Amino acid sequence: MRLRKTVGLPFAVALISFGSITLALAQDQTATPQETPAAMAAPSNSSPETSTASATPAASALSGAQDPSKKIEDLETRLKALEDEVAAQKSAAAASPEATPNPMDQVGPVGSYTAPTGTGGGVQNGAIPWESGDEIMYSESRYLSFTNKAGDTEFRLGGYDWTDLDINNETAKVSNGVTQYSYVNGNLANNVNGFVPRKAHLDFRATFDKFVGAAIGIESDKSTEVSIGVYHAYAYAKFDKAFTLMTGKMTNPLSLEGDQPSADLPFVEASMIANLTINKTIGAMAEGKVEHLGEYELEVDNGAQDNESSATGPGKPTGDFKDLTGRVFLTPWEKSDDAWLQGLGFGGGASVDNETQEDTEPWAKMESSIGGNSWVSYGSNVVPDGPYYHVDEQGYYYNGPFGVLGEHVDSIQTVCSGTNSQGVPNGVPVALDNSGWLTEAQWVFGGKAGFEGAEVDHPFNPSKGQWGALELVARVDMNIMDVKSFTTGFAYAPAKPLAYGWGQAIAYGVGFNWWLNENFKFMCDGEETDCSGGNALLYASTVNAKGGTNYGTGTAEQILVTRAALTF
């Protein structure tokens, strides 16, 4: 196509010019009278004056028709106009790379070009149909996408990669022995600083006929070893915008913060709300969005303990009773003309399960949010033995550069202090209500705040005086353990407490995120976690029921983390 445009246009100019000259000469031949012998011999009866006067107009017209210099001048003018038009088209093509893409910049076989239809940040602004199979490769702000021309079959590739620099000042110590500091992706000794390859994640998605599809996410989050697990793996059928059916391993819909994409969290790690909510589950879920109202999710799954996730689990497929989780989140003004209410959303979720000694570690990961240090744990003899509920209230508000999110959860579980060899509980079952809450706020300079990350007005480009967006963030989050976890002398804990450690932990965090564009950001967060209550001081110098070290006389954890985060 480019060859035809390059050669064809000058050829057309030359052809038009040649035709014009030929036509002009033919007209000259027609306009010039031929003298016959009779005319030449005929006498003239007119006087010289009359002859001269009558011949003057005709002679003038004849002279104009036969003037070759005039014709050449007209043709040169027309040719110059055509040449100017060709030069203008070439200049426009050179100034617009999208109109004539460089074949070396294309991904896959070089084919004809189709202008992009999407907008937004990230690796976008390119759409190249493939000649083989009529595929089209283009990208949006958070993934690369390959689709056929009809747009009914699509493959997406996305992911993220995080690298951290951790600066710890953990003051919790024990008088006898060494406190175990268990960072979320490996063990870090007290006050050890260093770089950590925090996480690498790849997500593959495919949709067929705009109806059915599948998603597989693989992830490595170990700092000292290669350990890749299946983050999620599910299939779905989208019958309607208001009804989609999914089955496989997926994120449980209970928590609002848990529903946020990991790469879009305002802080480097989720809050301590995650200690008391379900993470990944294996089951089936129906979800949908109703215009001018909101969204809903209803899931039935194998069940899982709070903050539990693994490559092959979680869940108890041998259990007879399954977990049921439901959530409704209302955004009734999302499409309204009222800018003050468009970003308001609120709702709640709940779950019910029945744990019967199949999972031996209730609330197994009670950790500080960024430092990841365990501050309380239940004894190895404590097992679930009855109903298991969650109640979660949640909401957010976003308006321009400002955003705020809040959540409160109760995790209520019946446990007992172990069983005998026949599986009969040794102690009396007791229901424990552990709760947590979160409040976080953000302000974006040079962009807009949102549930799925900041929207950058002008991506980083120093040559144009553009520096991306700066997001300031702050949060307070807290976990409160049921006091019955630490008391003794009761039927449920006659001699030993059910748990060892602190009774509550509250964290104060501030930070900033520098978004170069919607795919890359630098993060810097500082957080202090203060602990109190419980029985940590009472058992500071002894070994706890799980055979591990205890939680010392210190009460505070202080940590500063920086991160370079790439999302695609």
N, C-alpha and C positions, 0 to 999 in steps of 0.2 A: 504493500500500500504506500509506504514512504517512497519507494523507487518510482512508482507511477506519479506521485505528486511532484517529485523532484525533476523528472525528465519531461513529463507530459505537459506541464504548464509552459515552459520556454518553447517547446515544439508547437504548442497551440498559438503562441504569440507570433512565431515566424510564419505559420500557415495563414493566420489572419492578415499579416502584413503583405505577404505575397498575393493573396486574393484581392486585397484592396488595390494594389498597384495594377494588377491585370484588369480589374473592373474600371479603373480610371482611364487606362489606355483605350479600352473598348468604348467608353463614353466619348473620348476625344475623337475617335474615328467616326462615330455616329454624328457628332456635332459639326464636323468639317465638311462643307459641300464640295463635291468633285466637279471640276470644270469640264464640260463637254465640248466637242468641236463646234457645235452650233452656237453655243454661248460665246465661244471665243471669236467666232466670225461675225456675230450680230453687231450692227452698227449702233452706236449710242445716240439717241435723239435728245438727250438732256444736256443742259449746259453744265459747264464745269462746276458752277456753284451748286446747282441742284444735285448733281451727282455726288459731290463731296458731302453735302448735308445729309442726303439720304443714306449714304454709305457709312457714316460715322457710328451710329448705334450698333449696327450689325458688326462692324469691324471691331468695335470695343468688346462686344459679347464673344465674338470669335477669338479675339486675343486672350480674354480671360479663360475660355475653355481650353485653349491650347497651351497655357502657361505651365510648363512642367515644374518650375520652381515652387509654384503655389501648391500643387498636388503633393510634392515631396515634403513640403513643410507641414501639410495637414497629416500626412502619414507618420512623420517623425513625432508629431505631437501625440497622436494616438498610441504609437509604440512606447513613447516615454511614460504615458499614463499606465499602460499595462506593466511595464518594468517596475514602476513604483508600487503597483499592487502586489507583484511578486515579492519584492523586497520587504513590504509590510507583513506579508504572510510568513516569510522566513523569520523575521524579527519576533513576531508573536509566538512562533513555534519554539524559538530558542529561549524565550522568556518564560515559557510554560512547560516544565519537564513532564507534567502529567499528560500533556497532549502527545508528546513523542518520547516515551520512556526509554531510558538507556537499557538495552538488552542485558547488560552486565549486572544491572541492579535487580533484575527480575528473579523470583524464586521459581524454579521449575522451568519447563520448556517455554520458549518465547512465543507468545501468541498475540492476538489482537488485544487492544487495550480498552477497558471499561472504566469510566470515572468512578471514584469511590462515592458511596451513598451515605456512609456514616459520618458522625462528627464526634469530637471529644479528644481527650488527651491520649498519650501513649503512642505506641507504634501503630499508626493508622495511615490514612491518606494514601492508600495504594490498593488497587484492585486489578488483578491480572488473570484473565481467563486462560486456562490451559487448553491447548488444542487436543491433548489426549484425554478423552473422557468428558470433555466440556466442563472440567472443574474450574472453580474460581478460588483464588487464594486472596484473602484480605485479613485485616486485623482490626480489632476494636481496642478500647482502652485497657482491658484486662485479660485478653486472650487472643490467640491467633485462631483464625477460622478458615476452614476449607469447605466450600459448598458447590453444588452444581448450579447451572444457570437458572434453573427453575426455583432454586432456593428451598426445595423440600427435603434435601438431604445435606447434613452438615456434620463436620468433625471439628472439635475445638481442642486446643492445647493451651493450658495455662499452668501457673505455678508461682512459687515464690522462693526466695533464698535469703536467709538472715545470717549475719555475722555480728557477734556481740563483743564488747569490751566491758568486763565486769570489774567494779571496784567495790570491795566488800569491807564493811566495818561492823562485824557481828560481835556483839558484846556478851552474848549468852555463853556462860562457861559453867563447868561443874568443879567442885572442890576436889573430888576424887574421880579420876578417869577423864576421858575426853568426850566432849559433846559431839554427836554426829550431826554434821551439817550436810544435808542432802539437797544439793541444788537440782533444779528440775531436769537437767540433762547430764548429771554426773556428780560425783562427790568432790566438794571443794573444802579444803582444810580452812581453819579459822583465819580470816584476814588475808586470804590468798587472792591476788588479782590476776587477770589474764584475758586473752582473747578466746572466744568460744564460737565454733561453728554451730550456731544454735539450731538451725533447721533448714532442710531442703525439701521442697514439696513439688510434685508434678501431678497435674490433673488432666485426665483424658475424658472427653465427652463426645458422644455421637447421637445424632437424631435422624430418624428415618421417616420420610413422608410427613414431617411436622407432627408426628403423632407418638411414636415410640422411640425410646433411646436408652442409653446406659451411661454411667459415670464411674470412673475408677480413679482413686487418688492414692498415691504412694508417697511415703514420707520417711525421712531419716531425721531423728532429733537427738542423736547421741554426740557428745563432745569428744569422747576418747575412743570410739569404736564405730564401725560401720554396722548399722542396724536399721534395715528398711522394713517397714510394716505397711499394711493396707489401712490407710486412713479412712477411706470409705469405698464401698463398692455396691452399687444398686442399679436396678433397672426401673423404668417408669413408662407410663402411658398417659399422655395428656389428652383426655377426652374433651376437655373444655377449660377455659381460663379459670373457671370456678371449681374444676374437679380434675385432679391429677392423682394417679395411683402409683405408689413407689414400693419397692420391696428389696431388701438387702441390708447391708450395714450402712447406717447413716447417723447424722446428728439427731439426738433426741430433741424435740421441739419445745421442751418445758421452759427453758431460760431465754430471756431476751438477749442478754450478753452472749450466751452460748450460740445464739442465732446469728451474731455478727461474724462476717468473714474474719479469720484469724489475722490476715494481712491488713485489715482496716481498723483493728483495735486502737484506741488513742494511746494506750500504753504498750510497752513491750510484752507484757504478759496480762492475762485475764486477772480479774480481781479475785478475792477470796470467796465470792459467790460460787465459783467453780467447785469449791470443796464440798458444797452441799447440794449440788445439782447433778443430774445424770448427764454423762458425756455422749458416748457412742452406744448405739443399741442395734440389735439385729432383729428385724421384724418387717411389718408392712405398715404403710402410712398413707392416708388420704389427706390431701391438702388442696387449697384453692383460694382465689381472691375474688371477692364480690365488689363490683364497682360501687363507689360512693358509700362503702360500708367498712371493709377491712379484709382480713385474711383469717384462715382457720387451719388447724392441723389436728388430726386424730390418728394416733399410732398404737398398735398392739405389738409387743415384742417380748423377747425372752426375759427381760428384766436385767438390771445391772445395779451395782452399788454406786454411790456418789463418786464422781471424779474417776471413774474406772474406764480404761481403754487399753486395748492391746491389738496386736496385729491379727490374732486369730479369734479373739473374743470381741466384745464382752458377752456376758449373758450365760444363762443356764438352760441349754436346750433340753435337759432331762427333766426340768421342773414341770409339774402339771399346771401350775397357775402362771399366767402371763401378765406382764405389766401393761397397763392401759394409761396412756398419756393424752391429754387434750389441751389445746390452747386456742384462745381467741384474742386477736389484736385488732383494735378498731382505729381506722384512720378516715373518719367520715368527711373531713374537709380537704383531703388530699388534692382533689380536682376542683375545688371551689375557687372563687375569685378573691377570697379573703386571704391575703398574704400572711396575716398574723396567725391564722389557724391551719394553714396548709401543712405545716410540719409537726402537728400535734398527733401523737398516737398513744393509746393506752389499752391495757388488757390484762389478761392473767392466764395462768396455766395450772394444771393439777395432774397428779398421777396417783395410781393405786396399784399396789403389788402385795404379795404375801410371801415373805421369805421364811423358809422352814429349814434352817441350818444348812442350806446348800452353799452359802457363801460365808466363809469363816472370818471375814474382815470387814465389819461395818465401819464406815467413815475412815477408810484406811489411809487416805492422803489428806490430812489436815495440815496444810502448808501455808507459809507466807506467800504472797502473790508473786513478787518479783524475785526475792531471794530463794524461794522454794524450800525453806527450812521447816521441818516438822516441829510443831509446838505442842501437840497433844496426840496421843494414840490410845486405842483401846487394847486391853489385854488379849493375848492369844486365845484365852479360854472363853472370850465373849463372842457369841454367835447370834445371828438373826433367828427369831423364833416367833414370827407373827406378822401382823399387818405392817405395811411400809407405805407411807404417804408423802406427797409433796404438795405444798400450796405456794404459788408464786404470783406476786403482784408486780406489775411492771409498766413502764411508760417512758416516753421521750418527747422532746420538743426541739425542733430545728427551725431557725429563722435567719437566713442570710449567713453571716459569719459565726453566729452563736448556736451552741447546741448543749443540751443537758439530758442526761439519762439516769434513771433511777430504777432500783429493783429491790424487792424483799422476798425472802424465801424461808419457809419452814420445812425441815426434813425430819419427819417423825417415823421412828422405827422401833418395833418391839424386839428386844434382845433378852438373852439369858446368859448366865455365867457358865456356859459349857454344858456338855452332855457326858453320860457314861458310855461304856462300850456298846450298849444296846441302842444308843442314840437318844436316850431319855434325858431331858434337861436336869442338871444338878440343882440349878437355882430357880427361883420364881421369875417368870418373865416380867419385864418392865418396859413401858413405852417411854422413849427418850425423845425430846423435842429440841433439836439443835437448829439454830436460826442464823441468818446472815442478812446483811443489807449493803447496798452500794449506791453512792451518789457521785457522778462525775460530770464535769463541764469542760467545754472547749470554746476557743475563740480563734478564728482563722483570719489572718491578715493576708490579703491578696487572693481570697477564695471564699468558698462557702462550706459550712459545716454540714455533715450528713452522716446517716447511720452506717453507710458503706464507705466511709472515708471522706477526706476533704476533696472538694472540687476546685482545681487550680484555675484561676482566671487566665494567667499568662505563664506558660511553661518557661523554665530556665533558659535564657538566651541573652547573655551579657551584651552581645553586639547590638541588641535592640533595647537594652536597659531593662530587661525582664529577669527577675530573680526567683520566680516560683512563688510559693506561699509558705507562710510561717504559722504554725498551729500551736497555740498555748493550751496545755491541758492540766487539770487538777482533779483529784478524786480522794474520797474517804470511803473505806470499806471495812466491814467488821464481821467477825464470827463470834457467836455466843453459844457455849456448850451448856446443855442441861445440867443443873447442879447435881442431879441424881447420879451423874457419871462419876462423881468424886466422893460421894458419901459412903460410909460403911455402917454396919450394925443393923441393916435392914434385911428383909427376907431375900431381896434380889442381890444383895452384896453383904453377906454376914461378916466376912473377915477381910476381904480385899476389895479395893475399889474397882469399878469397871474400867476406868481410864486413868492415865497418868499424864500429868503435864499442866498446862495453863487452862484456865476456865474460859478465857476470851482473848481475842487478839484484834487490835484495831490498827489500820495502816493509813498513813497520810502520804500522798504522793503528788509531785508536781513534775512537769516536764515540758519539752517542746519538740515538735516535729517539723523539719524543714523539707517540704515537698518540692523537689526540683520539677517534677511533673507528676502525673497521676500514677506513674509506674515506679518511681524511685523516691525514697525519703531517707533522711538521717534523723534518728530518734535519740533523745537524751532524757532519761528519767531518773529521778531521785526519790527514794521512799524510805520511811521509817515505820517499823512495825513494833508496837508496844504490847506486851502481854501482861496479864494479871489474873488473879483468882486461881481456882483449881487447887491442885496439890503439888505443884512443881517444887515449891520450897520445902515441903515436908519430905519429899522423896529425892531431893537433890543429890545425895551422896550414896544412894543405893541403886541396885540394878532393878529395872522394872520387870513386870510380869512377862514381857516379850523377850527378855534376855538382852535387851539393848541398853544403851546409855540413856540418861535422863536429861532434863531440860534446864538444870542449873539455876543459879541465883540471879543471873542477868535477866533483863526484861525487854531489851530493845535490839532490833536488827536494823542496821542502816546500810543502804546499798545504792550505788550509782551505776547505771547501765547505759551504754551508748550502743546504737545498732545502725547498721547499714542494711536497708531492706529493699529488695527488688521484687516487684510483682509484675507478672505478665499473664 
